[in-house]
Amino acid sequence: MKNLAILIILMLTVISCSYFEGAERTMKERGYECMYTYKGELQGCNYIK
């Protein structure tokens, strides 16, 4: 049962990382650039000139 819970958590982590990667790629294709703090937190997004 523990193995199943660990497997589910790992799968959800991979899915969420893939989702965020795809979302960031889409924003860049649309002409947006996001800034992050040194902690990795989102600071803000702007249009790419």
CHARMM internal coordinates of N, CA and C (Angstrom, degrees):
IC EDIT
DIST 1 N 1 CA 1.4506
DIST 1 CA 1 C 1.5366
ANGL 1 N 1 CA 1 C 110.82
DIST 1 C 2 N 1.3512
ANGL 1 CA 1 C 2 N 116.44
DIHE 1 N 1 CA 1 C 2 N -39.13
DIST 2 N 2 CA 1.4632
ANGL 1 C 2 N 2 CA 119.48
DIHE 1 CA 1 C 2 N 2 CA 177.98
DIST 2 CA 2 C 1.5185
ANGL 2 N 2 CA 2 C 110.67
DIHE 1 C 2 N 2 CA 2 C -62.68
DIST 2 C 3 N 1.3371
ANGL 2 CA 2 C 3 N 116.37
DIHE 2 N 2 CA 2 C 3 N -40.66
DIST 3 N 3 CA 1.4659
ANGL 2 C 3 N 3 CA 120.39
DIHE 2 CA 2 C 3 N 3 CA -179.19
DIST 3 CA 3 C 1.5209
ANGL 3 N 3 CA 3 C 111.20
DIHE 2 C 3 N 3 CA 3 C -61.90
DIST 3 C 4 N 1.3216
ANGL 3 CA 3 C 4 N 116.22
DIHE 3 N 3 CA 3 C 4 N -38.42
DIST 4 N 4 CA 1.4586
ANGL 3 C 4 N 4 CA 120.61
DIHE 3 CA 3 C 4 N 4 CA 179.46
DIST 4 CA 4 C 1.5273
ANGL 4 N 4 CA 4 C 110.38
DIHE 3 C 4 N 4 CA 4 C -65.15
DIST 4 C 5 N 1.3301
ANGL 4 CA 4 C 5 N 117.36
DIHE 4 N 4 CA 4 C 5 N -43.02
DIST 5 N 5 CA 1.4628
ANGL 4 C 5 N 5 CA 121.02
DIHE 4 CA 4 C 5 N 5 CA 179.34
DIST 5 CA 5 C 1.5241
ANGL 5 N 5 CA 5 C 110.48
DIHE 4 C 5 N 5 CA 5 C -63.83
DIST 5 C 6 N 1.3218
ANGL 5 CA 5 C 6 N 117.34
DIHE 5 N 5 CA 5 C 6 N -42.61
DIST 6 N 6 CA 1.4627
ANGL 5 C 6 N 6 CA 121.14
DIHE 5 CA 5 C 6 N 6 CA 178.93
DIST 6 CA 6 C 1.5233
ANGL 6 N 6 CA 6 C 110.34
DIHE 5 C 6 N 6 CA 6 C -63.82
DIST 6 C 7 N 1.3185
ANGL 6 CA 6 C 7 N 117.15
DIHE 6 N 6 CA 6 C 7 N -41.94
DIST 7 N 7 CA 1.4623
ANGL 6 C 7 N 7 CA 121.41
DIHE 6 CA 6 C 7 N 7 CA 178.61
DIST 7 CA 7 C 1.5240
ANGL 7 N 7 CA 7 C 111.13
DIHE 6 C 7 N 7 CA 7 C -61.23
DIST 7 C 8 N 1.3175
ANGL 7 CA 7 C 8 N 117.23
DIHE 7 N 7 CA 7 C 8 N -43.46
DIST 8 N 8 CA 1.4623
ANGL 7 C 8 N 8 CA 121.15
DIHE 7 CA 7 C 8 N 8 CA 179.90
DIST 8 CA 8 C 1.5251
ANGL 8 N 8 CA 8 C 110.54
DIHE 7 C 8 N 8 CA 8 C -64.17
DIST 8 C 9 N 1.3265
ANGL 8 CA 8 C 9 N 117.48
DIHE 8 N 8 CA 8 C 9 N -42.99
DIST 9 N 9 CA 1.4649
ANGL 8 C 9 N 9 CA 120.91
DIHE 8 CA 8 C 9 N 9 CA 179.16
DIST 9 CA 9 C 1.5247
ANGL 9 N 9 CA 9 C 110.75
DIHE 8 C 9 N 9 CA 9 C -62.53
DIST 9 C 10 N 1.3262
ANGL 9 CA 9 C 10 N 117.39
DIHE 9 N 9 CA 9 C 10 N -43.24
DIST 10 N 10 CA 1.4640
ANGL 9 C 10 N 10 CA 120.69
DIHE 9 CA 9 C 10 N 10 CA 178.71
DIST 10 CA 10 C 1.5242
ANGL 10 N 10 CA 10 C 111.58
DIHE 9 C 10 N 10 CA 10 C -63.60
DIST 10 C 11 N 1.3272
ANGL 10 CA 10 C 11 N 116.65
DIHE 10 N 10 CA 10 C 11 N -40.91
DIST 11 N 11 CA 1.4671
ANGL 10 C 11 N 11 CA 120.02
DIHE 10 CA 10 C 11 N 11 CA 179.17
DIST 11 CA 11 C 1.5258
ANGL 11 N 11 CA 11 C 110.65
DIHE 10 C 11 N 11 CA 11 C -64.10
DIST 11 C 12 N 1.3268
ANGL 11 CA 11 C 12 N 117.39
DIHE 11 N 11 CA 11 C 12 N -42.19
DIST 12 N 12 CA 1.4632
ANGL 11 C 12 N 12 CA 120.39
DIHE 11 CA 11 C 12 N 12 CA 179.31
DIST 12 CA 12 C 1.5245
ANGL 12 N 12 CA 12 C 111.23
DIHE 11 C 12 N 12 CA 12 C -64.74
DIST 12 C 13 N 1.3181
ANGL 12 CA 12 C 13 N 116.98
DIHE 12 N 12 CA 12 C 13 N -36.83
DIST 13 N 13 CA 1.4640
ANGL 12 C 13 N 13 CA 120.75
DIHE 12 CA 12 C 13 N 13 CA 177.83
DIST 13 CA 13 C 1.5225
ANGL 13 N 13 CA 13 C 110.72
DIHE 12 C 13 N 13 CA 13 C -63.71
DIST 13 C 14 N 1.3149
ANGL 13 CA 13 C 14 N 116.74
DIHE 13 N 13 CA 13 C 14 N -45.46
DIST 14 N 14 CA 1.4696
ANGL 13 C 14 N 14 CA 120.93
DIHE 13 CA 13 C 14 N 14 CA 179.73
DIST 14 CA 14 C 1.5210
ANGL 14 N 14 CA 14 C 110.46
DIHE 13 C 14 N 14 CA 14 C -63.89
DIST 14 C 15 N 1.3206
ANGL 14 CA 14 C 15 N 116.86
DIHE 14 N 14 CA 14 C 15 N -42.48
DIST 15 N 15 CA 1.4647
ANGL 14 C 15 N 15 CA 120.52
DIHE 14 CA 14 C 15 N 15 CA -179.54
DIST 15 CA 15 C 1.5222
ANGL 15 N 15 CA 15 C 110.41
DIHE 14 C 15 N 15 CA 15 C -63.69
DIST 15 C 16 N 1.3387
ANGL 15 CA 15 C 16 N 118.05
DIHE 15 N 15 CA 15 C 16 N -44.47
DIST 16 N 16 CA 1.4643
ANGL 15 C 16 N 16 CA 119.99
DIHE 15 CA 15 C 16 N 16 CA -178.85
DIST 16 CA 16 C 1.5242
ANGL 16 N 16 CA 16 C 111.30
DIHE 15 C 16 N 16 CA 16 C -66.62
DIST 16 C 17 N 1.3367
ANGL 16 CA 16 C 17 N 117.89
DIHE 16 N 16 CA 16 C 17 N -38.34
DIST 17 N 17 CA 1.4678
ANGL 16 C 17 N 17 CA 120.31
DIHE 16 CA 16 C 17 N 17 CA 177.81
DIST 17 CA 17 C 1.5236
ANGL 17 N 17 CA 17 C 110.42
DIHE 16 C 17 N 17 CA 17 C -64.18
DIST 17 C 18 N 1.3211
ANGL 17 CA 17 C 18 N 117.24
DIHE 17 N 17 CA 17 C 18 N -40.96
DIST 18 N 18 CA 1.4631
ANGL 17 C 18 N 18 CA 120.89
DIHE 17 CA 17 C 18 N 18 CA 178.50
DIST 18 CA 18 C 1.5231
ANGL 18 N 18 CA 18 C 110.57
DIHE 17 C 18 N 18 CA 18 C -64.41
DIST 18 C 19 N 1.3232
ANGL 18 CA 18 C 19 N 116.32
DIHE 18 N 18 CA 18 C 19 N -39.35
DIST 19 N 19 CA 1.4591
ANGL 18 C 19 N 19 CA 120.64
DIHE 18 CA 18 C 19 N 19 CA 179.84
DIST 19 CA 19 C 1.5249
ANGL 19 N 19 CA 19 C 110.57
DIHE 18 C 19 N 19 CA 19 C -63.24
DIST 19 C 20 N 1.3469
ANGL 19 CA 19 C 20 N 117.39
DIHE 19 N 19 CA 19 C 20 N -46.81
DIST 20 N 20 CA 1.4592
ANGL 19 C 20 N 20 CA 120.37
DIHE 19 CA 19 C 20 N 20 CA -179.09
DIST 20 CA 20 C 1.5184
ANGL 20 N 20 CA 20 C 111.53
DIHE 19 C 20 N 20 CA 20 C -66.53
DIST 20 C 21 N 1.3211
ANGL 20 CA 20 C 21 N 117.57
DIHE 20 N 20 CA 20 C 21 N -36.20
DIST 21 N 21 CA 1.4658
ANGL 20 C 21 N 21 CA 120.50
DIHE 20 CA 20 C 21 N 21 CA 177.96
DIST 21 CA 21 C 1.5226
ANGL 21 N 21 CA 21 C 109.90
DIHE 20 C 21 N 21 CA 21 C -64.07
DIST 21 C 22 N 1.3220
ANGL 21 CA 21 C 22 N 116.80
DIHE 21 N 21 CA 21 C 22 N -43.44
DIST 22 N 22 CA 1.4602
ANGL 21 C 22 N 22 CA 120.87
DIHE 21 CA 21 C 22 N 22 CA 178.73
DIST 22 CA 22 C 1.5156
ANGL 22 N 22 CA 22 C 112.17
DIHE 21 C 22 N 22 CA 22 C -65.21
DIST 22 C 23 N 1.3195
ANGL 22 CA 22 C 23 N 116.79
DIHE 22 N 22 CA 22 C 23 N -39.15
DIST 23 N 23 CA 1.4633
ANGL 22 C 23 N 23 CA 120.66
DIHE 22 CA 22 C 23 N 23 CA 179.42
DIST 23 CA 23 C 1.5228
ANGL 23 N 23 CA 23 C 110.91
DIHE 22 C 23 N 23 CA 23 C -66.40
DIST 23 C 24 N 1.3287
ANGL 23 CA 23 C 24 N 116.88
DIHE 23 N 23 CA 23 C 24 N -40.94
DIST 24 N 24 CA 1.4611
ANGL 23 C 24 N 24 CA 120.08
DIHE 23 CA 23 C 24 N 24 CA 179.19
DIST 24 CA 24 C 1.5252
ANGL 24 N 24 CA 24 C 110.75
DIHE 23 C 24 N 24 CA 24 C -67.04
DIST 24 C 25 N 1.3243
ANGL 24 CA 24 C 25 N 117.73
DIHE 24 N 24 CA 24 C 25 N -39.90
DIST 25 N 25 CA 1.4665
ANGL 24 C 25 N 25 CA 121.19
DIHE 24 CA 24 C 25 N 25 CA 178.52
DIST 25 CA 25 C 1.5237
ANGL 25 N 25 CA 25 C 109.75
DIHE 24 C 25 N 25 CA 25 C -63.62
DIST 25 C 26 N 1.3305
ANGL 25 CA 25 C 26 N 117.77
DIHE 25 N 25 CA 25 C 26 N -41.12
DIST 26 N 26 CA 1.4569
ANGL 25 C 26 N 26 CA 121.67
DIHE 25 CA 25 C 26 N 26 CA 179.24
DIST 26 CA 26 C 1.5211
ANGL 26 N 26 CA 26 C 110.80
DIHE 25 C 26 N 26 CA 26 C -63.06
DIST 26 C 27 N 1.3306
ANGL 26 CA 26 C 27 N 116.93
DIHE 26 N 26 CA 26 C 27 N -41.67
DIST 27 N 27 CA 1.4619
ANGL 26 C 27 N 27 CA 119.80
DIHE 26 CA 26 C 27 N 27 CA 179.04
DIST 27 CA 27 C 1.5189
ANGL 27 N 27 CA 27 C 110.97
DIHE 26 C 27 N 27 CA 27 C -63.33
DIST 27 C 28 N 1.3284
ANGL 27 CA 27 C 28 N 118.13
DIHE 27 N 27 CA 27 C 28 N -40.51
DIST 28 N 28 CA 1.4610
ANGL 27 C 28 N 28 CA 120.80
DIHE 27 CA 27 C 28 N 28 CA 179.33
DIST 28 CA 28 C 1.5217
ANGL 28 N 28 CA 28 C 110.89
DIHE 27 C 28 N 28 CA 28 C -66.66
DIST 28 C 29 N 1.3300
ANGL 28 CA 28 C 29 N 117.30
DIHE 28 N 28 CA 28 C 29 N -37.08
DIST 29 N 29 CA 1.4602
ANGL 28 C 29 N 29 CA 120.24
DIHE 28 CA 28 C 29 N 29 CA 178.29
DIST 29 CA 29 C 1.5195
ANGL 29 N 29 CA 29 C 110.68
DIHE 28 C 29 N 29 CA 29 C -66.21
DIST 29 C 30 N 1.3166
ANGL 29 CA 29 C 30 N 117.34
DIHE 29 N 29 CA 29 C 30 N -29.52
DIST 30 N 30 CA 1.4578
ANGL 29 C 30 N 30 CA 121.26
DIHE 29 CA 29 C 30 N 30 CA 179.12
DIST 30 CA 30 C 1.5223
ANGL 30 N 30 CA 30 C 112.34
DIHE 29 C 30 N 30 CA 30 C -83.44
DIST 30 C 31 N 1.3292
ANGL 30 CA 30 C 31 N 117.51
DIHE 30 N 30 CA 30 C 31 N -7.80
DIST 31 N 31 CA 1.4495
ANGL 30 C 31 N 31 CA 119.72
DIHE 30 CA 30 C 31 N 31 CA 178.03
DIST 31 CA 31 C 1.5130
ANGL 31 N 31 CA 31 C 114.43
DIHE 30 C 31 N 31 CA 31 C 101.86
DIST 31 C 32 N 1.3142
ANGL 31 CA 31 C 32 N 118.64
DIHE 31 N 31 CA 31 C 32 N 26.48
DIST 32 N 32 CA 1.4573
ANGL 31 C 32 N 32 CA 122.67
DIHE 31 CA 31 C 32 N 32 CA 177.36
DIST 32 CA 32 C 1.5201
ANGL 32 N 32 CA 32 C 110.40
DIHE 31 C 32 N 32 CA 32 C -109.90
DIST 32 C 33 N 1.3101
ANGL 32 CA 32 C 33 N 115.63
DIHE 32 N 32 CA 32 C 33 N 150.00
DIST 33 N 33 CA 1.4592
ANGL 32 C 33 N 33 CA 121.45
DIHE 32 CA 32 C 33 N 33 CA 174.71
DIST 33 CA 33 C 1.5240
ANGL 33 N 33 CA 33 C 107.23
DIHE 32 C 33 N 33 CA 33 C -132.74
DIST 33 C 34 N 1.3245
ANGL 33 CA 33 C 34 N 116.54
DIHE 33 N 33 CA 33 C 34 N 128.74
DIST 34 N 34 CA 1.4584
ANGL 33 C 34 N 34 CA 120.41
DIHE 33 CA 33 C 34 N 34 CA -178.42
DIST 34 CA 34 C 1.5222
ANGL 34 N 34 CA 34 C 110.45
DIHE 33 C 34 N 34 CA 34 C -103.67
DIST 34 C 35 N 1.3128
ANGL 34 CA 34 C 35 N 115.42
DIHE 34 N 34 CA 34 C 35 N 142.31
DIST 35 N 35 CA 1.4625
ANGL 34 C 35 N 35 CA 122.20
DIHE 34 CA 34 C 35 N 35 CA 178.80
DIST 35 CA 35 C 1.5259
ANGL 35 N 35 CA 35 C 108.15
DIHE 34 C 35 N 35 CA 35 C -106.71
DIST 35 C 36 N 1.3289
ANGL 35 CA 35 C 36 N 116.06
DIHE 35 N 35 CA 35 C 36 N 139.66
DIST 36 N 36 CA 1.4574
ANGL 35 C 36 N 36 CA 121.58
DIHE 35 CA 35 C 36 N 36 CA -179.71
DIST 36 CA 36 C 1.5238
ANGL 36 N 36 CA 36 C 109.75
DIHE 35 C 36 N 36 CA 36 C -122.37
DIST 36 C 37 N 1.3317
ANGL 36 CA 36 C 37 N 116.76
DIHE 36 N 36 CA 36 C 37 N 149.53
DIST 37 N 37 CA 1.4574
ANGL 36 C 37 N 37 CA 121.38
DIHE 36 CA 36 C 37 N 37 CA 175.67
DIST 37 CA 37 C 1.5159
ANGL 37 N 37 CA 37 C 108.79
DIHE 36 C 37 N 37 CA 37 C -78.24
DIST 37 C 38 N 1.3296
ANGL 37 CA 37 C 38 N 115.86
DIHE 37 N 37 CA 37 C 38 N 173.80
DIST 38 N 38 CA 1.4666
ANGL 37 C 38 N 38 CA 119.62
DIHE 37 CA 37 C 38 N 38 CA -179.79
DIST 38 CA 38 C 1.5231
ANGL 38 N 38 CA 38 C 111.54
DIHE 37 C 38 N 38 CA 38 C -65.65
DIST 38 C 39 N 1.3320
ANGL 38 CA 38 C 39 N 117.57
DIHE 38 N 38 CA 38 C 39 N -18.33
DIST 39 N 39 CA 1.4677
ANGL 38 C 39 N 39 CA 121.28
DIHE 38 CA 38 C 39 N 39 CA 178.03
DIST 39 CA 39 C 1.5292
ANGL 39 N 39 CA 39 C 111.46
DIHE 38 C 39 N 39 CA 39 C -85.64
DIST 39 C 40 N 1.3134
ANGL 39 CA 39 C 40 N 117.31
DIHE 39 N 39 CA 39 C 40 N -7.26
DIST 40 N 40 CA 1.4535
ANGL 39 C 40 N 40 CA 121.46
DIHE 39 CA 39 C 40 N 40 CA -178.85
DIST 40 CA 40 C 1.5177
ANGL 40 N 40 CA 40 C 113.51
DIHE 39 C 40 N 40 CA 40 C 92.09
DIST 40 C 41 N 1.3305
ANGL 40 CA 40 C 41 N 117.09
DIHE 40 N 40 CA 40 C 41 N 9.40
DIST 41 N 41 CA 1.4542
ANGL 40 C 41 N 41 CA 120.99
DIHE 40 CA 40 C 41 N 41 CA 179.46
DIST 41 CA 41 C 1.5280
ANGL 41 N 41 CA 41 C 109.69
DIHE 40 C 41 N 41 CA 41 C -85.11
DIST 41 C 42 N 1.3083
ANGL 41 CA 41 C 42 N 116.05
DIHE 41 N 41 CA 41 C 42 N 146.31
DIST 42 N 42 CA 1.4606
ANGL 41 C 42 N 42 CA 121.21
DIHE 41 CA 41 C 42 N 42 CA -179.94
DIST 42 CA 42 C 1.5222
ANGL 42 N 42 CA 42 C 109.85
DIHE 41 C 42 N 42 CA 42 C -68.85
DIST 42 C 43 N 1.3336
ANGL 42 CA 42 C 43 N 116.29
DIHE 42 N 42 CA 42 C 43 N 126.06
DIST 43 N 43 CA 1.4573
ANGL 42 C 43 N 43 CA 121.07
DIHE 42 CA 42 C 43 N 43 CA -179.38
DIST 43 CA 43 C 1.5246
ANGL 43 N 43 CA 43 C 110.37
DIHE 42 C 43 N 43 CA 43 C -97.18
DIST 43 C 44 N 1.3165
ANGL 43 CA 43 C 44 N 117.03
DIHE 43 N 43 CA 43 C 44 N -40.10
DIST 44 N 44 CA 1.4533
ANGL 43 C 44 N 44 CA 120.59
DIHE 43 CA 43 C 44 N 44 CA 179.56
DIST 44 CA 44 C 1.5130
ANGL 44 N 44 CA 44 C 110.71
DIHE 43 C 44 N 44 CA 44 C 169.25
DIST 44 C 45 N 1.3310
ANGL 44 CA 44 C 45 N 116.36
DIHE 44 N 44 CA 44 C 45 N 161.72
DIST 45 N 45 CA 1.4662
ANGL 44 C 45 N 45 CA 121.61
DIHE 44 CA 44 C 45 N 45 CA 179.93
DIST 45 CA 45 C 1.5268
ANGL 45 N 45 CA 45 C 109.32
DIHE 44 C 45 N 45 CA 45 C -122.76
DIST 45 C 46 N 1.3272
ANGL 45 CA 45 C 46 N 115.94
DIHE 45 N 45 CA 45 C 46 N 142.25
DIST 46 N 46 CA 1.4647
ANGL 45 C 46 N 46 CA 122.85
DIHE 45 CA 45 C 46 N 46 CA -179.11
DIST 46 CA 46 C 1.5227
ANGL 46 N 46 CA 46 C 109.61
DIHE 45 C 46 N 46 CA 46 C -135.31
DIST 46 C 47 N 1.3331
ANGL 46 CA 46 C 47 N 115.04
DIHE 46 N 46 CA 46 C 47 N 162.94
DIST 47 N 47 CA 1.4574
ANGL 46 C 47 N 47 CA 119.76
DIHE 46 CA 46 C 47 N 47 CA 174.13
DIST 47 CA 47 C 1.5166
ANGL 47 N 47 CA 47 C 109.87
DIHE 46 C 47 N 47 CA 47 C -70.85
DIST 47 C 48 N 1.3375
ANGL 47 CA 47 C 48 N 116.74
DIHE 47 N 47 CA 47 C 48 N 141.94
DIST 48 N 48 CA 1.4590
ANGL 47 C 48 N 48 CA 121.29
DIHE 47 CA 47 C 48 N 48 CA 173.39
DIST 48 CA 48 C 1.5193
ANGL 48 N 48 CA 48 C 107.05
DIHE 47 C 48 N 48 CA 48 C -82.87
DIST 48 C 49 N 1.3241
ANGL 48 CA 48 C 49 N 116.57
DIHE 48 N 48 CA 48 C 49 N 129.94
DIST 49 N 49 CA 1.4719
ANGL 48 C 49 N 49 CA 120.44
DIHE 48 CA 48 C 49 N 49 CA -178.16
DIST 49 CA 49 C 1.4964
ANGL 49 N 49 CA 49 C 111.14
DIHE 48 C 49 N 49 CA 49 C -90.15
END
COOR INIT
IC SEED 1 N 1 CA 1 C
IC BUILD
